[in-house]
Amino acid sequence: MTTHSFSDPIADTFSAGRHNGTATIPPLFTPLEAWLKANDTSVKTLVLGIEATYGTPVVVLNKFTQPIETLLKSLGLMPGFVSPQATEAFEALRNILAIRYPVLKSTVALEKGVFIVPHSFNGWTFWAHQLYHWMAFNEGYEGYTHDAYRLYRELYLANGGNLSPEVLEGLPLETLKALKANMQREREALQFMQHQCHQRGASQLAKEQKLA
């Protein structure tokens, strides 16, 4: 397994606004875009690239694996990249995956997270969004701790994206920082997805909406 260092997390100065008239580009946009150009011809090449870059296993589900999708939902998780810190029940998820996919038990510790991809989730926008989180986590960016995930689900999503002073009142500084980092990563992932849609254009996006 080869570990790459694409950018310095400390240099992550992304702002949703503008700086000197020019939007600040998150550091991971350029290396991830280059990675995609080398690996995005099909789901197969994406999977091989993901496993080769960080050693992250990819589980592509089919119509017979509904229980795993149900498990994800019960843990408050979505299909896509799942970090080991995403839930306190990650070990249970790992064990269930190892039963279904024995190769994971012997060859992968899942410390680099795992991609769980339902058959119906092979659209281009899904991959662009989730690959950003995958690379950010493995490059050491903040926002992927259990507390950050939990707070994002319990506070941000539960309050319809509105974090009023009443919601935040009384939270420790470290808790607020974790939540802010998680929200920042999500904004960046969405912007990367939008950026890729713009780069590819409507016709190319439609062509690639279902990767083979």
Buried (B, 14 or more C-beta within 10 A) or exposed (E): EEEEEBBEEEEBEBEEEEEEEEEEBBBBBEBBBEBBEEBBEEBEBBBEBBBEBBBBBBBBBEEEBEEBBEBBEEBBBBBBBBBBBBBEBBEEBBEBBBEBBEEBEEEBEBEBBBBBBBEEBBBBBBBBBBBBBBBBBBBEBBBBBBBBBBBBBEBBEEEEEEBEEEBEEEBEEEBEBBBBBBBBBBBBBBBBBEBBBEEBEEEEBEEBEEBE
